[in-house]
Amino acid sequence: MDDISEIRQRKIEQLQAQAHQQREEMQQIAALEEAVKQYFTSDALIQAVKALVLLSKLLRAGKVQKVDSETLKSVLRQLQPREITITRK
């Protein structure tokens, strides 16, 4: 029974650490938004946050080790809306 309670305790600690990390990230994002809000339009700010979120996901998933210029360009391209034109004949 001690093993089960230890596993449960470790899982609780892990979940608490994740929640704490998420709170810290949200605070950092809010601080960054506040710092650049006066210089960015609302659309530009939304796109910047989306780019950061996507980069964060890629880093956590291990798909990217370092963010270089090409990686950043690729992320920005993914965020750009694509135009679709349909022509009828």
Sequence and secondary structure as in RCSB ss.txt:
>XXXX:A:sequence
MDDISEIRQRKIEQLQAQAHQQREEMQQIAALEEAVKQYFTSDALIQAVKALVLLSKLLRAGKVQKVDSETLKSV
LRQLQPREITITRK
>XXXX:A:secstr
 HHHHHHHHHHHHHHHHHHHHHHHHHHHHHHHHHHHTTTS HHHHHHHHHHHHHHHHHHHHTS SS  HHHHHHH
HHHHS         
